[in-house]
Amino acid sequence: MPAKTIIVIGAGICGLSSAIWLRRAGHEVTLIDREGPGAGASFGNAGLLAEWAVVPTSTPGVALQGTKYVASGKGPVFLQWDHLPRLIPWVMQFLRNSTDAHTRRISGHLAHLLHDSVDQHRALTKGTLAEKWIASSDFTYVYTNRAAFDGDAYGWELKREAGYIPELIEGAAAHEAEPMLAPNLSCLARLKGHGHILNPGAYMSDLARVLEDEGGTVMQAEMRDVTLENGRITAVLTDRGTLPCDEAVLAAGIWSKPLLQKLGVRVPLQAERGYHLQFDGASQMPSTPMMMMNCKFAVNPMQQGLRCAGFVELGGIKRGASRSVLDALHQGVSTSFPNLRYDAVEEWMGFRPSTPDSLPLVGEIAGTGVHAAFGHQHVGLTGGPKTGRWVADMISGRAPNSDLAAFDANRFS
């Protein structure tokens, strides 16, 4: 197939991966982003290569549990109440996916997307300056006790079906393995052979340099509109001029929604407002990345400090961070790690693009020549490289060696 001129919109992990694989396939690639590489969720994520994240949020009983969380005001789920009327249609679709049958179906598709994430990141970065940011590690779920672990049996059944079987560490051995834990946290479920990113922001910046080193173009520009001829894209209009193209990749996370509307496509995409705290000069670090099941936040020892990320706030994209959510996350950290000391703490909030079926949109949108690569909810970093490879294969006329019907970008139309 002859080389094409491709514009990739969005310089997070999905856009960067798409651009690099497209360039390696011989296409002329320009990557644009209004803020530059990795400025959004790809910067502020937990840094986990979460191959084990095969349990969707829409599990049976989520309506009751979510209501309890919101009512408590302590997390891990928060709601901007004045946004609720706009959120109701999305929530109704989300709840329809919370049956056991739908949960198991979605879990299988997530496993297909995520199961080889570490290998996909290493393939993307092999021999480049970006590969130094990928670390091999185990991953640990932290519970208060064995009963709490047993109470999570449904999720572990889905993980086991995907091949993730934990080693249990209990009692005094749990504190020998992770001395920073509070005394009441006495059961660890450890998964062997995973990975994490040591500095997500630096990783994105280096991936952009990889693209440029391999002949692609990176441009800080804001997409304003598109030009269509006979229903297909021919140019992307930006604040820095018009960029002609044969096809385009839309990988702008939650900001993909306005462009979809210009194409006449409506997708039930909502922003989950995600948070992190990063503790610089932390006095303690875990031996592995962890998920704190008592408070539902992730912990990752990074190059620049200890990052604690999590909690979900359903709401709009115009307001800044909510103090109540940050305070609850601070409380969760101090409860879980009572002896943690640090020099400074960074507070961050960003937007996770979330579909009601917990699956991203991948592939061509309504025959327009625009290819979706967004909507990954909590697993954008994990699934980004494979998503980019799939998109590059489609544009290059190579059928991906996968059944991607579950990720069809037109499934909500």
Secondary structure by P-SEA (a helix, b strand, c coil): ccccbbbbccccaaaaaaaaaaaaaccbbbbbbcccccccccccccccccccccccccccaaaaaaaaaaaaccccccccccccccaaaaaaaaaaaccaaaaaaaaaaaaaaccaaaaaaaaacccccccccbbbbbbbbbcccaaaaaaaaaaaaaaaaacbbbbbbcaaaaaaaccccccccccccccccccccccaaaaaaaaaaaaaaabbbbbbccccccccccccccbbbcccccccccbbbbcccccaaaaaaaacccccccccbbbbbbbcccccccccbbbcccccbbbbbccccbbbbbbbbbccccccccaaaaaaaaaaaaaacccccccccccbbbbbbccccccccccccccccbbbccccccccccaaaaaaaaaaaaaaccccccccccccccccc
